[in-house]
Amino acid sequence: MCMKVDVRGLPCPQPVIKTKEALENAKGEPLLVIASNEESTENIKRFLNYSGVQIDKIEEENGEFYIYTKEYSLTPDKDLEPQASICPPPQTRTGTTIFINKDRLGHGSDELGKTLINAFIATIKDLSVQPRTICFMNTGVKLTIEGAETQPYLRELEEKGIELLVCGTCLGYFNLKEKLGAGKISNMYDISETMLKSSKVITI
């Protein structure tokens, strides 16, 4: 026999608060907590671990999570409201994203522009300050394909942990999807979200 706690659809920190109330009312009897997403489930797991309550098992069914606890005993003076460690803080903008929307740098001479973009990408890997992400769109995706002068430098950047997002629609437009040599195929949603979450976006 266990007490059922339904926290589906509740915003943080309500799932944890409801779980806390159930812990106090169940007086050591096992709980079944039902959550509707992974974030709530992780928050509840952290809270139960903090409270010294062992989890028996977690089952997922149709996108819902069933968290079963074992019998437990609460320490009387245990603070069961560590809110700062339960709900993650609001996301803050971090890192620099470079947005490359053409296969050359600057305006005027196209030949010079292509030489400059090659030199720019080759230089990034040796800088003391590194970008978190580089996004490629429009003709900028041509820099990522096999055979491009910039492709080896971009592979080095990937190996250093820099994320390379390449517009899939753009690759398709230029019939280059099968020739991608660096980075991963991405979409407008991910590229836009990445830029909005960055503390700085530099457009090349």
VEXTORBA-187802 format. One line per 10 residues: number of its first residue (from 1); their letters; for each residue z, y, x of C-alpha. Coordinates in steps of 0.001 Angstrom, whole numbers. Example, Ala and Ser with C-alpha at 12.3 -4.5 7.8 and 13.67 -1.06 7.14 Angstrom:
<sites>
1 = AS = 7800,-4500,12300 | 7140,-1060,13670
</sites>
This chain:
<sites>
1 = MCMKVDVRGL = 0,0,0 | -915,3426,1369 | -982,7009,145 | -4482,8393,-400 | -5224,11958,738 | -8582,13386,-327 | -9569,16396,1809 | -13318,16258,1190 | -14981,19666,1066 | -11908,21611,2179
11 = PCPQPVIKTK = -12328,24276,4886 | -10279,24239,8094 | -7280,24192,8321 | -6782,22792,4779 | -7595,19141,5685 | -4867,19211,8344 | -2406,21007,6076 | -2945,18421,3312 | -2511,15627,5850 | 718,17222,7094
21 = EALENAKGEP = 2087,17429,3554 | 1205,13786,2950 | 2921,12703,6167 | 6124,14377,5047 | 5947,12981,1513 | 4912,9427,2396 | 8078,8929,4460 | 6511,6534,6940 | 4124,4698,4632 | 534,4343,5878
31 = LLVIASNEES = -1983,7000,4835 | -5635,6879,3900 | -7225,10273,4551 | -10763,10787,3235 | -12785,13527,4939 | -16327,14708,4276 | -17508,15591,7798 | -17003,14849,11489 | -15341,18201,12258 | -12556,17621,9739
41 = TENIKRFLNY = -12169,14053,10954 | -11759,15179,14575 | -9223,17839,13571 | -7208,15273,11588 | -7333,12801,14494 | -5997,15464,16886 | -3230,16344,14459 | -2196,12715,13928 | -2128,12105,17679 | -55,15256,18152
51 = SGVQIDKIEE = 2341,14067,15438 | 2753,10638,17042 | 1098,8827,14129 | -1097,5938,15191 | -4540,5541,13637 | -5268,2008,12494 | -9021,2442,11970 | -11689,4915,10926 | -14570,3843,8705 | -17679,5803,7750
61 = ENGEFYIYTK = -19508,5248,4497 | -22304,7399,3068 | -21386,10309,5344 | -17682,10212,4420 | -14880,9227,6792 | -11902,7020,5871 | -8971,7431,8269 | -6264,4748,7997 | -2918,5250,9713 | -230,2749,10623
71 = EYSLTPDKDL = 3373,3024,9507 | 5129,5835,11336 | 8347,7769,11768 | 8349,11513,12332 | 10563,13202,14888 | 12761,15610,12870 | 12308,18563,15218 | 8576,17978,15794 | 6487,21078,15104 | 3713,19851,12822
81 = EPQASICPPP = 1808,23115,12667 | -14,23550,15985 | -2781,25517,14273 | -4291,26860,17455 | -4991,23358,18737 | -6162,21945,15397 | -8965,24260,14343 | -11407,25229,17078 | -11660,28972,17758 | -14682,30856,16433
91 = QTRTGTTIFI = -17763,30365,18545 | -18287,33068,21105 | -21522,34046,22763 | -21800,32601,26231 | -24369,32265,28981 | -27745,33839,29609 | -30994,32685,28008 | -34382,33516,29497 | -37151,33734,26895 | -40644,33212,28318
101 = NKDRLGHGSD = -43405,33909,25785 | -46465,33954,28049 | -47801,32205,31132 | -47869,35349,33278 | -45511,38163,34192 | -46189,41797,33380 | -49357,43534,32217 | -52551,44532,33996 | -53985,41869,36269 | -53807,38365,34753
111 = ELGKTLINAF = -54293,36797,38170 | -51407,38776,39621 | -49313,38052,36529 | -49691,34288,37005 | -48710,34570,40672 | -45626,36587,39712 | -44423,34165,37013 | -44780,31268,39445 | -42716,33156,42023 | -40127,34134,39411
121 = IATIKDLSVQ = -39515,30553,38269 | -39489,29262,41848 | -36827,31842,42700 | -34446,31083,39801 | -33241,27812,41310 | -32009,29587,44450 | -30114,32403,42743 | -26312,32502,42759 | -26304,33322,39022 | -28092,30769,36854
131 = PRTICFMNTG = -29247,30971,33234 | -27842,28485,30753 | -31161,27994,28914 | -34829,28864,29345 | -36969,28955,26189 | -40764,28710,26278 | -43009,29918,23475 | -46684,30785,22886 | -48664,30505,26145 | -45358,30266,28001
141 = VKLTIEGAET = -45348,26548,27176 | -48264,26108,29616 | -45771,26573,32438 | -44029,23319,31480 | -46979,20929,31447 | -47909,18367,34077 | -50046,19884,36802 | -48746,23436,36330 | -47559,25065,39560 | -44240,25841,37896
151 = QPYLRELEEK = -43577,22309,36662 | -41851,20997,39843 | -39560,24043,39941 | -38654,23550,36278 | -37796,19902,36921 | -35418,21054,39661 | -33780,23455,37225 | -33331,20620,34721 | -31656,18517,37394 | -29225,21393,37974
161 = GIELLVCGTC = -28250,21252,34295 | -30284,24172,32953 | -31610,23471,29471 | -35352,23963,28925 | -36452,24334,25290 | -40207,24147,24717 | -41758,25209,21403 | -43283,22114,19801 | -45523,24129,17471 | -46947,25977,20466
171 = LGYFNLKEKL = -47570,22759,22391 | -49363,21375,19348 | -51481,24507,18954 | -52734,24187,22542 | -52990,20356,22293 | -50472,19948,25108 | -47746,17766,23574 | -48810,14715,25549 | -48818,16719,28795 | -45253,18039,28709
181 = GAGKISNMYD = -43876,17679,32217 | -40536,19520,32036 | -38045,20398,29330 | -37736,18998,25834 | -39763,19705,22723 | -37812,22042,20466 | -38330,24128,17342 | -37889,27666,16057 | -34458,26897,14584 | -32955,25587,17830
191 = ISETMLKSSK = -34567,28290,19961 | -33388,31062,17618 | -29871,29633,17420 | -29704,29329,21205 | -30667,32968,21684 | -28226,34211,19040 | -25365,32267,20655 | -26145,33639,24115 | -24257,36572,25548 | -27531,37868,27025
201 = VITI = -31220,37176,26357 | -33827,38220,28947 | -37431,38262,27758 | -40088,37692,30377
</sites>
